[in-house]
């Protein structure tokens, strides 16, 4: 776990950007640490969840986006439920993953970033998750093509991985959600 070292200056407006994207006021946090105390994966994080929020508050964009903590977040929302100030930290972590992905910053956890991107791209294109497609896309992005091929073969033999993705009726509605989010973000970008 890294010690919280604060650089002298950061990118102005980063806290506002994160708050807007996450739909919560990061400035409301007073670093009580209840989120970190309840986080099931905090022991594996380089910064504790409350430290990530503090770095965001201080507009330390480069420091935050180089961290691995938000990539390790399991999105279990324990942190959000425990917060006495109702900061939705799980949504902040998700916003940080998206900001990192859009900005092209090298992920603190490249395999998790590859998984996240594969999941979103597959849902965007097909409207739902297709496990075999997701696995193939992830394996290509992570460059770990044969790491657990024996498990994949077992799952296929048991019928757990379908070769062809199932179709859903509202696939275009899901694509529309992604499109509206992109348009909204582009509109917000023009206001800054």
C-alpha positions in Angstrom: 0.0 0.0 0.0 1.4 3.4 -1.0 1.8 6.2 1.5 -0.4 9.2 0.7 2.0 11.6 -0.9 0.5 14.8 -2.3 2.1 16.4 -5.3 2.3 20.2 -5.3 -0.3 20.8 -8.0 -2.8 19.0 -10.1 -5.3 19.4 -12.9 -7.9 22.0 -12.0 -11.4 20.8 -12.2 -10.7 17.1 -11.8 -12.9 16.9 -8.6 -15.7 18.6 -10.4 -15.4 16.3 -13.4 -15.4 13.2 -11.2 -18.4 14.5 -9.2 -20.4 15.2 -12.3 -19.6 11.8 -13.9 -20.2 9.9 -10.7 -23.4 11.8 -9.7 -22.1 12.5 -6.2 -20.3 15.3 -4.4 -16.8 14.2 -3.7 -16.2 17.3 -1.7 -18.7 16.1 0.9 -16.1 13.4 2.1 -14.3 14.2 5.3 -12.1 11.1 5.2 -13.5 9.3 8.2 -12.2 6.0 6.7 -15.4 4.0 7.1 -15.3 3.2 3.4 -11.8 1.8 3.6 -12.6 -0.1 6.8 -15.4 -2.0 5.1 -13.9 -2.5 1.7 -13.3 -6.2 1.0 -10.4 -5.5 -1.3 -8.7 -2.5 0.4 -5.8 -4.7 1.5 -4.8 -5.2 -2.1 -5.1 -1.5 -3.1 -2.2 0.9 -3.4 -4.4 3.7 -1.9 -7.3 3.2 0.4 -10.7 4.3 -0.9 -10.8 7.4 1.3 -7.3 8.3 0.1 -8.5 8.1 -3.5 -11.3 10.5 -2.7 -8.9 12.9 -1.0 -6.6 12.9 -4.0 -9.6 13.6 -6.2 -10.6 16.5 -3.9 -7.1 17.9 -4.3 -7.4 17.6 -8.1 -4.4 15.2 -8.3 -5.6 13.7 -11.6 -2.2 12.1 -12.6 -1.7 10.5 -9.2 -5.2 9.1 -9.1 -5.2 7.8 -12.6 -1.9 6.0 -12.1 -3.3 4.2 -9.1 -4.6 0.6 -9.2 -7.2 1.1 -6.4 -10.1 2.0 -8.6 -9.4 -0.9 -11.0 -9.4 -3.3 -8.1 -12.8 -2.0 -6.8 -15.4 -4.8 -6.8 -18.3 -2.3 -7.0 -19.9 -4.1 -4.1 -21.1 -0.6 -2.8 -20.1 -1.4 0.8 -18.3 1.9 0.8 -21.3 3.8 -0.4 -23.6 2.2 2.2 -21.2 2.9 5.1 -20.5 6.6 4.1 -22.0 9.0 6.7 -21.9 11.8 4.1 -23.6 9.7 1.4 -20.7 9.9 -1.0 -21.3 7.2 -3.6 -17.8 6.0 -3.7 -18.5 2.9 -5.8 -19.8 5.3 -8.5 -16.7 7.4 -8.1 -14.5 4.4 -8.7 -16.5 3.6 -11.8 -16.2 7.2 -13.0 -12.4 6.9 -12.5 -12.2 3.8 -14.6 -14.1 5.5 -17.4 -11.9 8.7 -17.2 -8.8 6.6 -17.2 -10.0 4.6 -20.2 -11.0 7.7 -22.2 -7.8 9.5 -21.4 -5.6 6.6 -22.5 -3.6 6.6 -19.2 -1.9 3.3 -18.7 -4.0 1.4 -16.2 -2.6 0.6 -12.8 -4.1 -2.9 -13.3 -3.9 -3.6 -17.1 -5.7 -7.0 -17.0 -8.6 -5.5 -15.1 -8.7 -2.6 -17.5 -8.8 -5.1 -20.4 -11.6 -7.0 -18.7 -13.6 -3.8 -18.1 -13.2 -2.7 -21.7 -14.1 -6.1 -23.1 -17.2 -6.2 -21.0 -18.4 -2.7 -22.0 -17.7 -3.3 -25.7 -19.5 -6.6 -25.8 -22.6 -5.2 -24.0 -22.6 -2.1 -26.2 -22.5 -4.2 -29.4 -24.7 -7.1 -28.4 -27.0 -5.7 -25.7 -25.9 -8.4 -23.2 -22.9 -10.4 -22.1 -21.7 -13.4 -24.2 -19.2 -15.2 -22.0 -17.2 -16.9 -24.8 -17.0 -13.6 -26.8 -16.0 -11.8 -23.6 -13.3 -14.3 -22.8 -11.9 -14.2 -26.3 -11.9 -10.4 -26.4 -10.3 -10.3 -22.9 -7.7 -12.8 -23.8 -6.7 -10.8 -26.9 -6.5 -7.5 -25.0 -4.6 -9.0 -22.1 -2.3 -11.0 -24.3 -2.7 -14.0 -22.2 -4.1 -16.3 -24.8 -3.5 -19.7 -23.2 -3.2 -18.9 -19.5 -6.3 -21.0 -18.5 -7.3 -22.8 -21.6 -7.9 -26.0 -19.7 -10.6 -24.3 -17.7 -12.2 -22.9 -20.9 -12.3 -26.4 -22.5 -13.9 -27.8 -19.4 -16.6 -25.1 -19.4 -17.3 -25.6 -23.0 -17.7 -29.4 -22.6 -20.1 -28.8 -19.8 -22.2 -26.4 -21.9 -21.3 -23.4 -19.8 -19.9 -21.4 -22.7 -22.2 -20.9 -25.6 -20.6 -20.7 -29.0 -23.2 -18.3 -30.4 -24.5 -15.4 -28.4 -28.2 -15.3 -27.5 -30.2 -12.5 -29.1 -32.2 -10.0 -27.1 -35.2 -8.0 -28.5 -34.1 -4.6 -27.1 -30.5 -4.7 -28.3 -30.9 -1.3 -30.0 -32.2 0.2 -26.8 -28.9 -0.8 -25.0 -26.9 0.7 -27.9 -29.0 3.8 -27.6 -28.1 4.1 -23.9 -24.4 4.0 -24.8 -25.0 6.6 -27.6 -26.9 9.0 -25.3 -24.1 8.8 -22.6 -21.5 9.6 -25.3 -23.6 12.5 -26.5 -24.2 13.8 -23.0 -20.5 13.6 -22.2 -19.7 15.4 -25.5 -22.2 18.1 -24.6 -20.7 18.5 -21.1 -17.3 18.7 -22.6 -18.3 21.7 -24.7 -19.5 23.5 -21.5 -16.1 23.2 -19.7 
